[in-house]
Each structure stands twice: as C-alpha cells, then as structure tokens.
Amino acid sequence: MSLAITVNGSRVELSGAVDMETTPSLRAELVDLINTAGPGTLLRLDLGEVTLLDSSGLSALLAAHRLASARDVRLQLSALPRHVQRTLSITGLDEVLYIAA
C-alpha cells in the first residue's frame, strides 16, 4: 500500500493507506510540522482520500495530537471519509482528537 502526503502551508493532505508500512513516514512528517509550527498554529490534516486507517495509523494520529497539544499547536482532522469516522467513533478517538465539523 502507499500513502501520498502533500503539505501546503498549514494543510496536510493524505491520500492512500495509513497502515504499518506508511505510518513511519507520516509520523516523521507530522513531528517535523508540529515542531516547526509556532504556538497557536492550526494544522489541518485532510483525510478525505484515506482508503485505510489501521491501528498504527490511529496511534500516529494520537501521538501527533499529544505532541501538538504539548507545543500549543492545534491538529485538526478534516474531510473524514465514513470509514475513518466509524473507526474513530468505535475507538473513542472522536472524543479525543480535534475533528472539523
């Protein structure tokens, strides 16, 4: 599986599978973006083209959320496909992560 990560300013678009194979590159990209963002920055993570989100992907999102919170950066998930919404709901992460309305 593959994952395309496109960074456009404070918006990050993901396209493809977020799984055990692709999560390390996603983690590295998010850590870099969060660490270089200033306090109060809003980083938008567009998941509209995500085809698969497994447990390693969920772990990466939660780790990024925690790091962002510690750095006073807001990581907001947007354009969630139905299967991603369902996964976040089942795991309870929809109550933890910031999700755009």
KOLRO-66124 format. One record per residue: residue in one letter; x, y, z of N, C-alpha, C in turn. Coordinates in steps of 0.2 Angstrom, whole numbers, plus 2048, in hexadecimal, padded with zeros to 3 digits. Atoms other than C-alpha are relative to their C-alpha. Example, Ala and Ser with C-alpha at 12.3 -4.5 7.8 and 13.67 -1.06 7.14 Angstrom:
+--------+--------+---------+------+---------+----------+-------+--------+---------+------+
! residu ! n.east ! n.north ! n.up ! ca.east ! ca.north ! ca.up ! c.east ! c.north ! c.up !
+--------+--------+---------+------+---------+----------+-------+--------+---------+------+
!      a !    804 !     7FA !  800 !     83E !      7EA !   827 !    804 !     806 !  800 !
!      s !    7FC !     7FA !  7FF !     844 !      7FB !   824 !    7FC !     805 !  803 !
+--------+--------+---------+------+---------+----------+-------+--------+---------+------+
END
This chain:
+--------+--------+---------+------+---------+----------+-------+--------+---------+------+
! residu ! n.east ! n.north ! n.up ! ca.east ! ca.north ! ca.up ! c.east ! c.north ! c.up !
+--------+--------+---------+------+---------+----------+-------+--------+---------+------+
!      m !    804 !     7FA !  800 !     800 !      800 !   800 !    804 !     806 !  800 !
!      s !    7FD !     7FA !  800 !     805 !      812 !   7FE !    7FC !     806 !  803 !
!      l !    803 !     7FA !  7FD !     802 !      823 !   806 !    803 !     806 !  7FD !
!      a !    7FE !     7F9 !  803 !     804 !      834 !   7FD !    7FF !     805 !  806 !
!      i !    801 !     7FB !  7FB !     807 !      842 !   80A !    802 !     807 !  7FC !
!      t !    7FF !     7FA !  804 !     805 !      853 !   802 !    800 !     806 !  805 !
!      v !    800 !     7FB !  7FB !     80A !      862 !   80D !    7FF !     807 !  7FC !
!      n !    801 !     7FA !  803 !     803 !      873 !   808 !    7FF !     805 !  805 !
!      g !    801 !     7FB !  7FB !     806 !      880 !   815 !    7FF !     7FC !  807 !
!      s !    802 !     803 !  7FA !     7FD !      87B !   825 !    7FB !     7FA !  7FF !
!      r !    804 !     805 !  802 !     7F3 !      86E !   81B !    803 !     7FA !  7FE !
!      v !    7FD !     806 !  801 !     7F8 !      85C !   81A !    7FB !     7FB !  7FD !
!      e !    804 !     804 !  803 !     7EF !      851 !   80D !    803 !     7F9 !  800 !
!      l !    7FE !     807 !  801 !     7F0 !      83E !   80E !    7FC !     7FC !  7FB !
!      s !    804 !     804 !  805 !     7EB !      832 !   800 !    803 !     7F9 !  800 !
!      g !    7FE !     807 !  800 !     7EC !      81F !   802 !    7FF !     7FD !  806 !
!      a !    800 !     804 !  7FA !     7EF !      813 !   810 !    804 !     803 !  805 !
!      v !    7FC !     7FE !  7FA !     7F4 !      818 !   821 !    801 !     7FA !  804 !
!      d !    7FF !     807 !  7FD !     7FB !      807 !   827 !    807 !     7FF !  803 !
!      m !    7FA !     801 !  7FD !     80A !      7FF !   82F !    806 !     802 !  7FB !
!      e !    7FB !     7FE !  805 !     814 !      802 !   81F !    801 !     807 !  7FF !
!      t !    800 !     7F9 !  802 !     810 !      814 !   81C !    800 !     805 !  806 !
!      t !    801 !     7FC !  7FA !     80E !      81A !   82E !    807 !     803 !  802 !
!      p !    7FA !     7FD !  7FE !     821 !      81D !   831 !    801 !     807 !  7FD !
!      s !    7FF !     7FA !  803 !     822 !      82A !   824 !    7FB !     806 !  802 !
!      l !    805 !     7FC !  7FD !     812 !      832 !   82A !    802 !     803 !  806 !
!      r !    7FE !     7FE !  7FA !     818 !      833 !   83B !    806 !     805 !  800 !
!      a !    7FB !     7FC !  801 !     828 !      83B !   836 !    7FE !     807 !  7FD !
!      e !    803 !     7FA !  803 !     81F !      848 !   82B !    7FC !     804 !  805 !
!      l !    804 !     7FC !  7FB !     813 !      84D !   839 !    804 !     803 !  806 !
!      v !    7FB !     7FE !  7FB !     821 !      84E !   846 !    803 !     806 !  7FE !
!      d !    7FC !     7FA !  803 !     82B !      85A !   83B !    7FB !     806 !  7FF !
!      l !    805 !     7FA !  801 !     81B !      865 !   837 !    7FE !     803 !  807 !
!      i !    802 !     7FD !  7FA !     816 !      866 !   849 !    806 !     803 !  804 !
!      n !    7FA !     7FD !  7FC !     828 !      869 !   850 !    802 !     807 !  7FD !
!      t !    7FE !     7F9 !  803 !     82A !      878 !   843 !    7FA !     805 !  800 !
!      a !    806 !     7FB !  7FF !     818 !      87F !   846 !    801 !     804 !  806 !
!      g !    800 !     7FB !  7FA !     817 !      88E !   851 !    7FA !     7FE !  805 !
!      p !    805 !     801 !  7FB !     80C !      88D !   861 !    7F9 !     804 !  7FD !
!      g !    806 !     7FE !  803 !     7FA !      890 !   85C !    7FE !     7FF !  7F9 !
!      t !    801 !     802 !  807 !     7FC !      889 !   84B !    7FA !     7FB !  7FF !
!      l !    805 !     805 !  802 !     7ED !      87F !   843 !    803 !     7FC !  7FA !
!      l !    7FE !     805 !  805 !     7F3 !      870 !   839 !    7FA !     7FC !  7FE !
!      r !    805 !     804 !  803 !     7E6 !      868 !   82E !    802 !     7FA !  7FD !
!      l !    7FF !     806 !  803 !     7E7 !      856 !   82A !    7FA !     7FD !  7FC !
!      d !    805 !     802 !  805 !     7DC !      852 !   81B !    800 !     7F8 !  7FF !
!      l !    801 !     808 !  801 !     7D7 !      83F !   81B !    7FC !     7FE !  7FB !
!      g !    805 !     802 !  805 !     7CB !      840 !   80D !    802 !     7FB !  7FB !
!      e !    7FE !     806 !  805 !     7D5 !      834 !   802 !    803 !     7FA !  803 !
!      v !    7FD !     806 !  7FD !     7DA !      828 !   80F !    7FC !     7FA !  7FF !
!      t !    804 !     807 !  801 !     7D5 !      816 !   80A !    800 !     7FB !  805 !
!      l !    7FF !     805 !  7FB !     7DB !      80D !   819 !    803 !     804 !  806 !
!      l !    7FD !     7FD !  7FA !     7DF !      812 !   82B !    800 !     7FA !  805 !
!      d !    7FF !     805 !  7FB !     7E6 !      804 !   836 !    802 !     802 !  807 !
!      s !    7FE !     7FE !  7F9 !     7EB !      804 !   848 !    807 !     803 !  800 !
!      s !    7FA !     7FC !  800 !     7FC !      80A !   844 !    7FF !     807 !  7FE !
!      g !    802 !     7F9 !  802 !     7F4 !      819 !   83B !    7FD !     804 !  806 !
!      l !    804 !     7FD !  7FB !     7E9 !      81C !   84A !    805 !     802 !  806 !
!      s !    7FB !     7FE !  7FB !     7F8 !      81C !   856 !    804 !     806 !  7FD !
!      a !    7FD !     7FA !  803 !     801 !      828 !   84A !    7FC !     806 !  801 !
!      l !    805 !     7FA !  7FF !     7F2 !      834 !   84B !    800 !     802 !  807 !
!      l !    801 !     7FE !  7F9 !     7F1 !      833 !   85E !    807 !     803 !  802 !
!      a !    7FA !     7FE !  7FE !     804 !      835 !   860 !    801 !     808 !  7FD !
!      a !    800 !     7F9 !  803 !     803 !      845 !   854 !    7FC !     805 !  804 !
!      h !    804 !     7FB !  7FC !     7F5 !      84C !   85E !    803 !     801 !  807 !
!      r !    7FD !     7FF !  7FA !     7FE !      84A !   86E !    806 !     805 !  800 !
!      l !    7FA !     7FB !  802 !     80E !      852 !   867 !    7FD !     807 !  7FF !
!      a !    802 !     7F9 !  802 !     804 !      860 !   860 !    7FD !     804 !  806 !
!      s !    802 !     7FD !  7FA !     7FB !      863 !   870 !    805 !     803 !  805 !
!      a !    7FA !     7FE !  7FC !     80B !      864 !   879 !    804 !     806 !  7FE !
!      r !    7FC !     7FA !  803 !     812 !      871 !   86D !    7FB !     806 !  7FF !
!      d !    806 !     7FB !  801 !     801 !      87B !   86D !    7FF !     801 !  7F9 !
!      v !    802 !     800 !  807 !     7FE !      876 !   85B !    7F9 !     7FC !  800 !
!      r !    807 !     803 !  801 !     7EC !      871 !   856 !    801 !     7FC !  7FA !
!      l !    800 !     805 !  806 !     7EC !      861 !   84B !    7F9 !     7FF !  7FF !
!      q !    807 !     801 !  801 !     7DB !      861 !   843 !    7FF !     7FB !  7FA !
!      l !    801 !     805 !  806 !     7D5 !      852 !   838 !    7FA !     803 !  7FC !
!      s !    806 !     7FE !  804 !     7C9 !      856 !   82A !    7FF !     7FC !  7FA !
!      a !    802 !     804 !  806 !     7C0 !      84E !   81B !    800 !     7F9 !  801 !
!      l !    7FF !     807 !  7FE !     7BF !      83E !   824 !    7FB !     7FB !  7FC !
!      p !    804 !     804 !  803 !     7B8 !      830 !   819 !    7FC !     7FC !  805 !
!      r !    804 !     804 !  7FB !     7AA !      825 !   821 !    803 !     7FB !  804 !
!      h !    7FD !     805 !  7FC !     7B5 !      817 !   825 !    805 !     802 !  805 !
!      v !    7FB !     7FD !  7FB !     7C2 !      822 !   82E !    7FB !     803 !  806 !
!      q !    805 !     7FE !  7FA !     7B3 !      82A !   838 !    7FE !     7FA !  804 !
!      r !    803 !     806 !  7FC !     7AD !      819 !   83D !    806 !     7FD !  804 !
!      t !    7FA !     803 !  7FC !     7BF !      813 !   842 !    801 !     805 !  806 !
!      l !    7FF !     7FB !  7FA !     7C1 !      823 !   84D !    7FB !     7FF !  805 !
!      s !    806 !     800 !  7FC !     7B0 !      821 !   854 !    800 !     7F9 !  804 !
!      i !    800 !     807 !  7FD !     7B2 !      80E !   858 !    806 !     800 !  806 !
!      t !    7FA !     7FF !  7FB !     7C3 !      812 !   861 !    800 !     805 !  805 !
!      g !    801 !     7FB !  7FB !     7BD !      821 !   86A !    804 !     806 !  7FE !
!      l !    7FB !     7FB !  802 !     7CA !      82C !   861 !    7FC !     806 !  7FE !
!      d !    804 !     7FA !  803 !     7BC !      837 !   85A !    7FF !     805 !  806 !
!      e !    801 !     7FB !  7FA !     7BB !      83E !   86C !    807 !     803 !  803 !
!      v !    7F9 !     7FE !  7FE !     7CE !      841 !   86E !    803 !     804 !  7FB !
!      l !    7FC !     7FD !  805 !     7D4 !      847 !   85D !    7FB !     806 !  7FE !
!      y !    804 !     7FA !  802 !     7CE !      858 !   856 !    7FE !     7FE !  7F9 !
!      i !    803 !     801 !  807 !     7C2 !      855 !   847 !    7FC !     806 !  7FE !
!      a !    804 !     7FA !  803 !     7BC !      863 !   83C !    7F9 !     7FD !  7FF !
!      a !    807 !     801 !  801 !     7A9 !      864 !   83B !    7FE !     7FF !  7F9 !
+--------+--------+---------+------+---------+----------+-------+--------+---------+------+
END
